[in-house]
């Protein structure tokens, strides 16, 4: 039952979970925000497992979500919700769980490996260099990446981001979802996204890592070097860098998604005898 314009009960939860809002977001906006919808669905499923799994660690003293407080909201372009900071009150008889969360939703990262047609054992990785103000950097090196919007699928989002950040148009069928392959072999049963969570202690962000590996003429590869790209309407100023694959792990020492892409690619190739879907053995 709604208490006032700044409070309502979260649908589908028993006992009722009151949600307290700031003045700059409405009930309809919050419930329509994809990141919040995913979070609410996931926490509800995770809490339910306490009662259905015989070996669940909290079966004898289950946790309950008692309330959610939205603390701040950031908008993109003045109308579309970009980020929500909130606090969730999750407690059992023994105490509470840390519940401050920065909601931003899903992202995609793309490992783009190019092999020159005149020497296919040579591998170059397409990297982006751009300003990342939260990290205090004006030239942060990373694999191409972008937030999920309303693309419907991880692959659709990845294909769009590759085109926007590099100018390369790819088919969704040419993309290999590395995180999905790894999780299928891990047999994880948690009701989470088929992606990796780089900072689950404070953020809901999840990133699906894709591979796109192609043989191109050497000149096509060289034409990408130091190319300027990015959507100016979003404040993007991106420079394409080509990195020798053997140096990729060094960049990954700073950027989590780059390290995840490198480690998944290496591990899956070893596990599958150097052969991934859509990949030739060179």
N, C-alpha and C positions, 0 to 999 in steps of 0.2 A: 504494500500500500504506500502511495506517495505521501510523504510528510509535508513537504513544501517544494517550491521550485528548485531548491538547491539540495534536495535529498529524495532518494527513491530506493525501493528494494530491488536487488539484483534478481532478474527473472530466473526461475529454475532451481533456486537454492532453498534447502530446508536444513536448519532453521533459516528464517529470513536474514538476508545480508544487506544492511543499509549501506547505501553509497552516498557519500557526501561530496558535493561538487564545489568548485570555485565558480565565481560569477561569470567567467569567460567561456564556459562550456555548458551545454544542455544535456539532459538525459538522452535525447535522440542522437546528438552528436557523439557522445561517448559510446553508446551501444552500437553505433554505426562505424566506429573506428576499428578497422580490421585487426590491429594489434591487440586492442582490448578484448574483442570478441574471441580471438585465439587464446589469450591468457585466461579468460573466464572459463572457456570450454576445457582447457588443459588442467587448470587447478581443480575444477569440479571432478574430472575423471581421476586425477591423482588422489584426491581425498576419498573417493569412492573405493579405491583399491584397498584401503585400510580395512574394509569390512568384507572383502571378497577373497583376498589372498591369505591363505592359511599361514604363510611364513612372513607376512608383512611385519616390519620392525615396530610399527605403531599400532598393531592390532588390539593390544590390551589397553592402550591409552591413546585413542585416535585424536588427531588434530581437527579443529573446526575453523572455517573461515567466518569471523564474526562481523567484520565491517571492512569497507574500502573507503579511503579518503583521497580524493584527487587534489593534489597540491598545486600543480601548475600545468599549463598547456602552451605549446608553441604551434604556430600555424605556418604553413607554406603558402606563399602567395596571398596571404590574408584570409583565406577561406578553408583550405584543406589542412586538417590536423596532421602535424608532423610528429610531435613527441608529446607524451603525457607522463608526468611524474606523479606517482601515487604511493600510498602506504596501505598495505593489507594487514589486518589484525588476524593472525593465525595462531591459535592457542590450544593447548590441552591442559590437563590437570597439573602437569609439571611446570608449565611455563609457556613462553611464546617463541615463535620463529621470526628471525629478521625478515621484514616484509616491505622495505622501501624498494620500489622498482621504477626503472626508467623504461617506459614502453616505446618502442620504435618499430617493432615488427620484423619481418623477414628481409634478408638481403641475399644477393648472389655474388659469388666470386668466380672469375673465369681464368683458368690456366690455359693460355693460348701458346701452343708450341708450333713453331714453323721450321720446316726442314727445307734447305735449298735443293732443288731438283738435280743440281750437278754434284751434290755430295750429301746424301740423305742421312749420314751418321752425324752431321752437324745439326745442332738444335739451338734455336733462338726463342726466347720467351718475350712476348709482348707485355710491356710494363707501362703503367701510367705514372706520371710525375705531376703532382698538383698540390695546391695549398690545402692543408688539413689544420684549420685553426684550433680545434680542440686539443690537438697534439702540439700546438705552438709552432707548426712547421709551414713554410711556404713552398716546399719542394719535396713532399713525402712520396717515396717510391713504393709502389704496390702493384699487385695484379689488378686488372680491370674489375670493378665491382659497382654495385648499385642496389638501392633499396627496392623491395617489392612494392608494386603499386596495385593496380587492378588488372594485372596481366593474366591471372588465372592459374598459371603454372610456373614452377621454378624455371623450366626450360624457356618459356615465353619471356620471362623477365630477363633471363641471361642473354637471349638473342637480341633483345631490344637494347640492353646496356652495352653489348659488344658494338652494335652499330653506332650508338651515341658517343661512346668513348674512343673508339678506334676508327670508325668509318667503314669497318669490315662488315659486310652483310653475310650472315650465316643462317643455315637451316637448323631448325630445332632438332631434326633427326640426326644431325652431325654432332650434337652435344652429348657427352657422357657424364652422367651425374655420379661423381666419385663418392660423395658422402652416402648416397643411397646404396651404392654397391657395397661399401664398407659396412654400413649398418645392417644390411641384409645378412652378411656373414657373421656379424656380432650377435644377432638374435636378441636385440634389446626389446623389452616388452613395455617400457614406459610410454605413456600417451603423449610423446613429444613429436616435434616436427622431424622430418627426414633431413636433418641438417646438423651442423655443429653450433654449439653455443659458446661464443668466445668469452663472455663475462656473466655467467648465470648468477653470480652473487649480487648483481646490481641491475642487470638489464635483461629484458626478454629477448634481445636480438638473437636471431638464428641465421646462419649462413649456409646455403647449399653451394658446394664447390663443384664446378663443371670443368671438363676437359674439352678442348677443341684443338686437334692436332692435324696439321695439313702440310703437304708438300707444295711449295710454290717456286716459281722462277726466282733466282737470286735477286734480280732487279726489283721484283714485286716486294720482296722482303725489305730491300734497302730503301724503297720509296716510303716505307713506314717510319724509318728512323727520324726522330726529332720532329715528327708531324704534329701540328697544333690542332687540337680538337676540343670537344666539350660544348655543352649548351650554355651560351652566354646568358640566356634568360634565367638560368639557375645559378649564375655566378661561377660557372665552371671554366677554368683555364687549364687545360690539360696538354701536356707534352708527352708524346709517345716515345718511349725508350726501348731499345732492343737489348736484352741481357742474355749473355751466354748461359745456357741452362746449367752448366756446372757451377755458376755463381749464385744460383737462385736461393740456396739455403742461407746464404749470408744476408740477403734482404729479409728472408723469413725470420731471422733473429730479432727483427724489430716489428714486423707486420704479421699478425696472427693468421690471417687468411692465406697469406703467401706461404707461410710455414705449413699450414694445413694442406694446401694444394700440393706442395712438394712432397710431403710425407705420405699423403694418400696415393699420389701417383706412383711413388717408388714402391710402397708396400703392396699395392694392388697388382702392379706389374710382376713383382716377385711371386706373389701368391697365385697369380694366373699365368705363370711362365711367360712373362713379357708380352702378353697379349690382352688388350682391353677391347671392349665393344667398339666397332667402327675404326679400329686401329690396325694398320698393316705392320707386319714385322719387317723392319728395314735391315 
